[in-house]
Amino acid sequence: MAKTKRVRKNRYKKKDVPFFKRIKWRPLAIMLGRFIGAILFVVGLSLVFIFGHDMLVQCDYLKAKKVRVSGNIRLSAERIKKISGIFEGKNILAVNLELAREKLLSIGWIKNVDIGRDFPDGISIHVVENHPVAIADFGQYFLINRQGRVFMEATPSDFP
């Protein structure tokens, strides 16, 4: 009797397996879950910051009870408060200090301004005014400060 050779299965031959069965779904699901979790974390943290900011800007504890103006000689404290837009009852965190400073520096009499928050219920405005030492006549009259710079046009109301 002749022995027949046993045929073994070829382990190295690639099987025709559909694409979706070849993909390992578990690592993809983990990666997708982490990505969605990171997005939800960022959105949640953003909402916490937005609502926290709104809560601080609207709370009554931080409303300005005192607005102190110092260093003013020619301009009244009420006029400085009106021009800067800072007044009692406004939340000290809602005040844009740089914008108020720029508004005050646009006035000719004011040379420099320092605005600061005094926690929990105050705002301080320190004004340094220009002091005129001379009047220059260039067809119009201009005021000159101590540094020799022209700082504004002279009007009859400036010097009675």
C-alpha positions as CSV (number, residue, x, y, z in Angstrom):
1,M,0.0,0.0,0.0
2,A,1.2,3.3,-0.9
3,K,1.1,6.0,1.6
4,T,-0.4,9.3,0.4
5,K,1.3,12.4,1.5
6,R,-0.8,14.4,3.9
7,V,-1.6,17.9,2.7
8,R,-1.2,20.5,5.3
9,K,-3.1,23.8,5.4
10,N,-1.0,26.8,4.2
11,R,-0.7,29.1,7.2
12,Y,1.1,31.9,5.4
13,K,-1.5,32.4,2.6
14,K,-3.5,35.5,3.2
15,K,-7.1,34.9,3.4
16,D,-9.6,37.1,1.6
17,V,-11.0,38.9,4.6
18,P,-13.2,41.9,4.2
19,F,-11.7,45.3,5.2
20,F,-14.0,45.9,8.1
21,K,-13.2,42.6,9.7
22,R,-9.5,43.3,9.4
23,I,-9.7,46.6,11.4
24,K,-9.1,46.4,15.1
25,W,-12.0,48.4,16.5
26,R,-11.1,48.6,20.1
27,P,-8.0,50.9,19.7
28,L,-10.0,53.2,17.4
29,A,-12.9,53.4,19.9
30,I,-10.5,54.3,22.7
31,M,-8.8,57.0,20.6
32,L,-12.2,58.4,19.6
33,G,-13.4,58.4,23.2
34,R,-10.3,60.3,24.3
35,F,-10.7,62.9,21.6
36,I,-14.4,63.5,22.4
37,G,-13.5,63.6,26.1
38,A,-10.8,66.3,25.5
39,I,-13.3,68.4,23.4
40,L,-15.9,68.1,26.2
41,F,-13.3,69.1,28.8
42,V,-12.3,72.2,26.8
43,V,-15.9,73.2,26.3
44,G,-16.8,72.7,29.9
45,L,-13.8,74.7,31.1
46,S,-14.7,77.5,28.8
47,L,-18.2,77.6,30.1
48,V,-16.9,77.7,33.7
49,F,-14.7,80.7,32.8
50,I,-17.4,82.5,31.0
51,F,-20.0,82.1,33.8
52,G,-17.4,82.9,36.4
53,H,-16.4,86.1,34.7
54,D,-20.1,87.1,34.4
55,M,-20.7,86.3,38.1
56,L,-17.7,88.5,39.1
57,V,-18.6,91.4,36.8
58,Q,-22.3,91.4,38.0
59,C,-21.8,90.9,41.8
60,D,-22.7,93.6,44.2
61,Y,-19.7,93.1,46.4
62,L,-17.3,94.6,43.8
63,K,-19.3,97.8,43.0
64,A,-17.3,100.9,43.5
65,K,-18.4,102.8,46.6
66,K,-15.5,105.3,46.4
67,V,-13.9,106.9,43.3
68,R,-11.0,108.9,44.5
69,V,-9.5,111.6,42.3
70,S,-6.2,113.2,43.3
71,G,-3.8,115.6,41.7
72,N,-6.3,117.7,39.9
73,I,-6.1,121.5,40.1
74,R,-7.8,122.9,37.0
75,L,-10.3,120.1,36.3
76,S,-12.9,119.2,38.8
77,A,-13.2,115.6,40.1
78,E,-16.7,115.3,38.7
79,R,-15.5,116.3,35.2
80,I,-12.7,113.8,35.4
81,K,-15.2,111.0,36.5
82,K,-17.6,112.0,33.7
83,I,-14.9,112.0,30.9
84,S,-13.4,108.7,32.1
85,G,-16.8,107.0,32.5
86,I,-15.9,105.8,36.0
87,F,-18.5,106.5,38.7
88,E,-19.8,105.2,41.9
89,G,-21.9,102.0,41.6
90,K,-20.1,100.6,38.6
91,N,-18.4,97.2,39.1
92,I,-14.6,97.7,39.5
93,L,-13.8,94.7,37.3
94,A,-16.1,96.0,34.5
95,V,-14.1,99.2,34.2
96,N,-11.7,99.3,31.2
97,L,-8.8,101.1,32.8
98,E,-6.8,101.6,29.6
99,L,-9.8,103.1,27.7
100,A,-10.5,105.5,30.6
101,R,-6.8,106.5,30.7
102,E,-6.8,107.2,27.0
103,K,-10.0,109.3,27.3
104,L,-8.4,111.4,30.1
105,L,-5.1,111.8,28.2
106,S,-7.0,113.3,25.2
107,I,-7.7,116.4,27.4
108,G,-5.0,119.0,26.9
109,W,-4.6,119.8,30.6
110,I,-3.8,116.3,31.6
111,K,-0.2,115.2,31.2
112,N,-0.3,111.8,32.8
113,V,-3.0,109.6,34.5
114,D,-2.7,106.5,36.8
115,I,-5.9,104.6,37.3
116,G,-6.1,101.7,39.7
117,R,-8.5,99.4,41.4
118,D,-8.7,99.4,45.2
119,F,-10.2,96.1,46.2
120,P,-12.9,95.4,47.1
121,D,-14.9,98.6,46.5
122,G,-12.8,101.5,45.2
123,I,-11.1,103.0,42.2
124,S,-8.4,105.6,42.4
125,I,-7.5,108.1,39.7
126,H,-4.3,110.1,40.1
127,V,-3.9,113.0,37.6
128,V,-0.8,114.9,36.7
129,E,-1.7,118.2,35.0
130,N,0.3,120.3,32.7
131,H,1.3,123.6,34.2
132,P,1.5,126.5,31.7
133,V,4.5,128.8,32.0
134,A,4.2,130.7,28.7
135,I,1.9,131.5,25.8
136,A,3.1,131.2,22.3
137,D,1.6,133.3,19.5
138,F,1.7,131.4,16.1
139,G,-1.3,133.2,14.7
140,Q,-3.2,131.5,17.4
141,Y,-2.3,131.3,21.1
142,F,-0.9,128.1,22.5
143,L,0.1,127.1,26.0
144,I,3.6,125.9,26.7
145,N,4.4,123.7,29.7
146,R,7.5,123.5,32.0
147,Q,9.2,121.1,29.6
148,G,8.9,123.7,26.7
149,R,6.2,121.7,24.8
150,V,3.0,123.1,23.4
151,F,0.2,121.1,25.0
152,M,-3.0,122.9,24.0
153,E,-4.5,125.9,22.3
154,A,-5.2,128.8,24.7
155,T,-8.7,130.0,25.0
156,P,-9.9,133.1,26.8
157,S,-11.6,131.0,29.5
158,D,-8.2,129.4,30.4
159,F,-6.9,132.8,31.6
160,P,-9.5,135.3,32.7
